[in-house]
Amino acid sequence: MAARKEFPVKVRRVAVTNKKTGVKYIEERRYQYDPAKGYNVLLSSRRTGEKILEGETVTTRCRPKKKPAEAAQTAELSAKRTRVGALDLIRHAGAVAGLESSVRRAYPNGGTSEKLLSVSQYLVATGETVHNVEAWQCEHDLPYEAGLSEDICYDLFHELGLDESGSQSLFRELARTAGNDEQPAIAFDSTSHSVYGNGNGNGLKPYARQGFNKDGDGLDIYKIITFYSLDSGLPVSFELQPGNIPDVISLVNAVPRAKAYGLKNPEFCLDNGVFSKENVLRFLRKHFKFTILATLKHAWIYKHLDSAADDGTKLRDHFSRYASQCPFDEKISAVSVSEMTPFEWKRQRTRNGVAAGDTESKSFRLYFHYFRNNARAVMEASAFHTKLKSYEMSLAAGKENEMDDAELEFAHRYFSWKRVRGGGIKVIPNEEAILAAQKDFGIFVILSNLHASPWDALRRYRCRNDIETSYRVVKSDLDGRKPRVWTMTSVRGKEICRHVALGYRFVLQSMMERTAQEAERRANDESLGKTVRKQYEKLTAWIRSMTLKQLLDWFDCVERVEVRNRVAQYRWSTETTARDQMFLELFFDESD
């Protein structure tokens, strides 16, 4: 033994696999070289209290073993208390929408999919950062039963960010829920995320660039382009982009992405941020359908407003006709033009006798739908006249030198001025320019190669606007203001979790609204008793007064207690009021 003291003791951590369960337990073994034997001799071995579950790569803590006396004392009784109310709502929404099954198919490794679902459900329920997830899970049952921690979450973000096959599989699975196999309607939303320190010293730097910062804080940004279904409301996919990529060129890869997700014949519904003749041509040449809010400033779009109609009048004069009024919105009127519109482009490759670089041309059928919102026209006119009056007063007061270039341009467009005898300034309005500016107030245009009816096009675009507005509200509740991770790989992984959480939130919001509508229907159902109708009336008002976050917080107090002894098992849940029971009955009703 004295010889051993001449050699240091070495400590090694070894994973020992349980052949029955597949679980690997971590052992700490102490060795020392024995010169007499010529090899290292095992001095001691002990388990560290850590394990690696089957299919996992990171360690988790084992539950501490009870002392014999303690085990004997509790052998006859075990109990568990869990808050279940909010998670029951969340999981029901995920099951109804097919979210959870999509995640599990995309990530067949149970550990990965359960962690992803757990983080997503946590984000939906709390809207907090993952630093509180461990404490929160102590009171809530999440799919990943081994338990989450902040470190496990960040490891998950990194793992998901590296797994491109998994994310593309998830996007394809979500695309299957688009709701319309024949012609799914797809829209997209662009958001920017600010990065402190210009991304220096971390992995965000390649993407963090100066661009259009929608938060207006002047920081470098990266962008996230989210594609979502107008039929189901669910997000389909997302793409990270450098902050300097303008929205108008973000659609370059829209067509191949749609094909990769199995969307055979989608309709893209887009806003004017991505409108360009190049994007329109891109969809036309690939035979994709689209409905897009166009921009009047383009001559090929604007020209129809002042073109001659069959009766010799201008097309814009028809806004006031009774036949032009919208059947579902009295503020809106519309006129439409159907035209074979010519396009030209340069060949990229030599094919079919046409050399690369040669110009090709073709005409495509397009529907130009011009709308005038009469209420908005009045508001714009009022704001315009207020602005004109302010400039007129400033010019008359001799404040021309205080104006910047943009203000001077506006002043010269609508006024002329000169000094008169006595030193005063005479300001003369340019009535022709003022009238010309006002003629387009309240007018917007939707361009489509699918919808010949202006009202069909308007309904489709409004659906897109409603969903996009909901998404922007929801995203702020899912820890989405700042990245809080330091590589784009982890950003991508975190966004996958938020992507699934976004789906949960939108489905929950839709189901909440459906529940309110059903409660309102029953409140007006004369076949029900007066007392019951009154209860449904109060329920409707209560639902409409709640945000989704408030609703989840309200039901988060519902607890389930489970007690088991050698004879039987008992379970009970927190009592709920009659109103809450009515809500839950409607929310979980899948008859429709």
N, C-alpha and C positions, 0 to 999 in steps of 0.2 A: 504493500500500500504506500510505503514511503516513496517508491519510485514514481508513483503517479503524480505526486506533488510537483515533480519537475516539469510536467506538461500541463498546459492550460485546459480548463474544462470548456467544452464547446456545447452550445445550445442550438438545437434545430427544431423547427416547427414542421410537423408532418401531418398530412391529411390521411386519416384512416377511414376506409369506406365500410359502412354497414351493408353487408350483402343482401339482407332482406329488404331494407328500406331505400338503399341507394344514397343515403345521407352520409356525407363526409364529416367526421369529427376531427377537430384540430388538437393534436397532442404536442406538448413541449417535452423534448427528450434531451437529457444531459449525457454527453460522452466525454471520455478521457482516454488518451492513447496509453496503452500498456506495453512498454518496450519488451517485456518478457514474452508476451503473446504475439507482439508484432501487429496489433490492430486496435481500433478504438473499442473500448468497453462501455456498455450502457450502464450508467450510474443510476438514473431514475427516469420515470416517465409519468406525466400527468396531463389530464385534459384541461384545456384552457377555458372551457365554457363557450366555445365558438363552434359553428357548424356551417357547412355549405350544402344547401338543398340540391336535389337532383336537377340537373339542367342549368344550374346557376354558376356564377363565377366569383361572386363576392360572399363574404362571410356574414353571418348573423349571430346574435347572441342566443344561447340555449336558455331555456327556462331553468332557474336554479332548482336543484334537488332539495326536497324537503328532508329535514331530519327525521329519523324513524319515529320519534315520539310525536312530532308535528304531523307526520303522515297518518299515523294511527288516529290522531285526534280528529282529522278532517276527512278520513276515509268514508265516513257515513254521509257526508254532506258536501256538495259543491254548488256554487251559485255564481251567476253572471248578470250584470246590469249593462245594457247597451242602449244608446240613443239611436232610434231607427226611423223616426218620422220623416225627416228630410231625405234620407237616403232611399227610403221606399219610393218616394216620388221620383227621385232622380233615376233609379234603376228601372222603374216602370217605363219612363220615357225612353230610356236607352233600349229596352227590350222591344217596345212598340215600333220604334224607328229602325230597328235592326243595327244600331250602332255597336252594341256589345258583340254580337255575332260577327260583324265585319272585322272588328279588332282582333278577335280570336282566330279568325281564318287568316288574316294577314300576318299575324305573329303566332304561329303554332306552338312556339315555346311558351308553356303556361306561365312561367315566371315573368317573362317580358310582358305578355298581354295583361296579366293580372296587375302588374305594377303600373302599366300605362292607364288602365281603367281606374285604378285606385287614385293616382295623381289627378286624373281628369275629374273624377267625382269630388275629390277634395277641393279643387279649384272652383267647381260649380257651387258647392255648398258654402264655401267661405270667401272666395275671391282673394285670399291671402297668399303671401309667398310661402314656399315650402318649408321655411324654417320652423313653422308651427305644426307640421304634419305629424310628427311623432306623438306630441301631446294630444293632438286632436284624435288620432286613431285609438288612443287608450279608451275613448268613450264611444267610438263608432266602429262598426265592422266593415272593413273595406275588403275588396276581392283578394288582395295580397295578404294572406293571413299571417305570414312570417313577420310582418311589421315593417313599416317604412321609417326612414330617418332622412334628415336633410342630405347626408352623404349618399345614401342609396338613391335618392331622387336625382342628384347631380350625376351619379354614375349612369343612371337610366337615360338621362338626356344625352350623354356622350354616346352611349350604346345605340340609341335610336338614331342619332345623327349620322352615325357611321353605316347604318343598315339601309342603304338605298333600295335594295330589293324589298325590304319590309315596308318602307314608306310608299313605294310605287304600288305594291300589292294592296295596301290600305286604301290608296286613292282609287284603285280599280274597284275594290269592294264597295266603297262609298258611292262610286258612280252608278253601281247597280241599283242603288236606292233612289236614283234621280226621279223616279215616279212616272216616267213616260218612255216606254221602250221604243215607240215609233219615232218620236221627235222630242227629246228632252230639251228643256230651255235652260241655258247656262248663262250666268252673269258673273262678273268679277268685281272685286273691291280692292282698292289699293290703299295701304296704310304705311305710314313712315314711323320709325322708331329712333329716337334720339340716342346718341352715344356720347358719353362724357369722355374728355381727354382725346378726342379725335381718333379713338381706337388705338392709340399708341401703346406699345408694350403688351399688346394682347392680340388674340386671333381675330378680333373684329375689324382690324385695320384695312384688310383688302376690300371690305364691303362698306365701311363707314366713310362716306363722302358728302360733300356739300351738294344739296339738291333742294327740291321743293319740300321744306319742312312744314308739315301740316299742323304741328304744335306751335310753330312760330317762335321757337326758342333759340334759333341761330346755330344749333349744334349740328355736327355731322350726323348723317342718318343712314340706315339701310332700309330697304322696302320689303314689304310682304304683299304679294299678289294672291288673293284668295278667290278661287272659283267655287261657285255654289249653285245649287239647283233651285230654279224658280218653282218647280213642281212640288218638291218635298220640303224645300227650305233648308236642307242639310248642306253643309260644306262638302265639297268634293275633293279639292286639292289646294295646295298653296305652293308658292315659289318664292325663294329669297332672291333679291336683286340688289346690286350696288345702289347707293342713294342717288346717284346722278343719272340714272336711267329714267327718262321721261315716260309718263303713262302711255303716250301715243305710240311708242314702239314696244310696249310690254306685251303686245299680242302677237309678236313675230312667231312664237312657238305655240300659239293657241291651237292651231289645227293639228300638228303632230301629237300634242298632248291629249287632245280629245280622242284621237284615234287610239292612242296607247291605253286609254282608260276604257275602251270598248264602246264609246259614244259614237254610234254609226252615223247618225244624221241629226246633230244637235242644232238648235237655234241659239245663237249668241245674242244676248240682250245687253247693250252697252250704253254708257253715257258719253257725253261729248268730250270728256277728257282723253279718250282714245280715238276720237273721230279723225280720220284723214282719208283722202282718196286712195292712198296706198293700202290702208287696212281694208277698205271696202273692196278693192280689187283683189286683195289676198283671199277674202272669203268667197268672192264670186268665182275666181279661177279654181278653187277647191270644191265648188258646188255646195258650200255651207250656207245655211240660212242665217239671217241676222235681222235685228231690229235695233237701231242705234239713234240716239239723240244727236242730230247733226248741228253744225254751226252755221249761222246765217252769213257770216263774213265771207264764206267761200262763194265765188261768183257762180259756179255751176249749181249751187244749192239755192242761192238767192234769186236767180234769174226768173224763176217761174212766178214769183209773187207779182211781178210787174208785166208778165206776159199777157197777151190778149186772150180772153175767153171766147167761147163761141158766139156770144152776143155782142162782142166788140168791147166789153168792159175789161178792166184788169182783174186778174184772179183775186187779188186782195180785197176787191170790192164785194166779193161774195161772202165774206165773213158775217155780214149783217143779215143775210137771208135766213129765213125760217128753216129751210131744208139743211142749213149748215150747222144747226144747233145740236149739241151733244145730247143724246137721249138719257144719260145718267149723270150729267153735271151741267147745270144751267149756266155756269160761268164760262163754259168752253164752247167755241165754234171752230169748224174745220173746213178746209178745202184741200183737194187732193189732185195730184197729177200722176199719171202712169206714163212712163217714157222708156224707150229703148235708148239707154245712155251709152255713148262710145267711150272706150278706154284704150290707152296705149301703154305698152311696156317693152322693155328691152329683154331679149332672150338671154338666159344665163348659159344655156348649153345648145349645141348644134343638134337639131332633131327635126325629122320630117321635112328635110330640105330647107329649113330655116337656120341660118348660121348664128352662132353666138354673137350678141351685140346688135343684131338686126332688130328693127322695131316691128312689133306685132300689134294688131288692133282687133277689137271685137266689141260689139254692143250687147248689153245685158238689160233685161227688164227690171226697172226699179220703180217703187212707189214712194212719191214725195208727199208726205202728209204735213200740211201747215196748220197750226193751231193758234188761236188767239184766246188768251185768258183775259177776259174783260175786266175782272177785278184787279188782276195784276197790272193791266195797262193803266188803270186809273191811279194805282199806287205809284207806278213808275213815272207817270206824268206829273203827279204831285211832287215827288222827290226831285224831278228834273227842274220844275219851275222854281222850287225853293233854292236849288243850286244856282240857277240863272239869276235870281234876285240877289243872292249873296255876292256873286261876281260883279253884277252891275253896280252894287253899292260900293264894293271895294275899288272898282275902276273909277267911279265918280269921286271917291275920296283920295285919289291919287296914289293908291297902294300897288301900282303895277310893279314897281321894283322889288316888292316883297314876295312876289309870286315865283315859284320854281318853274322849270321847263314845262312840266305837264300841265300846270295851272295856266301858264301863258298860252299853251296850245289850245286849251279849252276856251279861253277868253277870246283869242283871235278867230276861233271857229264860229262863235255865236255873237260876237260884238265887234264894233269898230268905235273908236273914241278919238276925240281931239280937244285941244284946249280952245276955249272961247274967250272973247273979250271980258276982262274982269278977272282972268286967272282960273276960272272954273273949268271943269271937264264935262264935255257932252258925250254921253254914251248912247250909241245907236244899235239896237238889236238887229241881227241878221234873221229876219222873219223867215226867209226861204230855208235857211239851214235849220232853224228851230222846228219848222213844220216837217222837214225831211226826217229829222231825228225822231219825232214823235210818231211817225207813221208805223214804226216797227215795234212800238211798246207792246208788251204782252204776247208777242209772237214767238213761237218756237216750232221746230220742225223735227219730225221723226222720219227716218229713212229706212226702208225695208225692202227685201226681195221676197218676202213671204206674205205679209198682211196687205191685201188690197183694200180692206176697210180701215179708215182712220181710227174707228172706235176700237177695233181689235188691236191695232198697234198701240193705242193709248192705254188700254187695259194691261197689255203686256209690259209696257214700260213702267206703269205705276206699280205693278207687282214687283218689278225689280227695285224701284225706289223704296217701297215699303220694307222689303227684306234687307236692303243695304242699310237703311236707317236703324233697323233693329240690330244688325250686326255691329254697327259702330258703337251703339250703346252697350251691347253685351261685352264687346272686347275690352272695354275699360274696366269691367268687373272681373277679369280673369288674369290679374297680375300681368297686364300687357303693356304698361307704360314704358318700362325700361327692361333691357334684356336680363340683367342680373346674372349673366354667365359670361365667360371670357373668351370663348372661341365660337366661330360660326357653326362648327359641328354641334356644339351643345345648344346653340340658338335653334338650330334645325330640329334637334330632338325635343327641346322644350316646346317649340311650336307644334310639333305633332301632338303632344299632350293637350295643348290649348286648342288645337284643331278639333280633337274629339270632344273636349269640354264645350267648345262652341256649338257643336251639334247637340249635345245634351241641353244647353241653355235654350237654343232656338226651339227644339221640340217641346221643352217644358213651357216656354212662353206660348207656343201655339196651343198646347193642351190646356193651359190656364185660360186662354181666350175662349176656346171651345167650351170649357166648363161654364164660364160666365154666360155664354150665349144660350146654353142649354138651361141654365138656371133662369135666365130671362124668359125663355120660351115657356117654361113651366109656370112662371109667375103670371103669365098671360093666358094660361090654359084654363078655360071656363069649366072644364070637366073636373078640375080639382077643387077641393074645398077652399073657402075663403082663408081659413087659418093657414093652410098649407101654402097657398099662393103668396100670402104675406111673408112666410118664412123664406120662400124662394126669392122674393123681391129683396129682402134684407141680405140674403146670401149674394145676390148679384151686385148690390151696392158695395158689400164688403170686398169681394174679389176685385172689383174695378178700382177700389181705393188702395190696393196693395201692389207694390212692385214684386217681381219674382223673388228678389233677395229677401224681402220682408216675409213673403209667404213661406220660403224655406226656413227662415229663422223661427217663424211661428210654430211650424210642425217639428222643429228640431227638439222640442221639449218632450216629445213622445218617446218614452223609454219602454224597453222590453226587459223583464226580469225572468231568468230561468233558474230554477232550483231543482237539484237532483239529489236523491238519497238512495239507499239500498232498495227501497220499496217502489218508488214512483218518481216521476218527473213532473214538475209544475211550471207553468208559464203564464204570465199576465202582462198587460200593457197599460200605460197611462190612460186614465179615463179622458174622453173627449166630449165636448159640448155637442148638442144636437146640430148646431150650425156646421161645426167641423165635420161631423159624420155625414151630413148632406153633401158637403164639398167632396169628401173622399169617395162617396158613392158615385158621384158624377165623374170625378177625375179618373177613377179606375174602370168606369163603364166602357167596354170596348164593343158594345152592340152596334155602334155606328161605323 
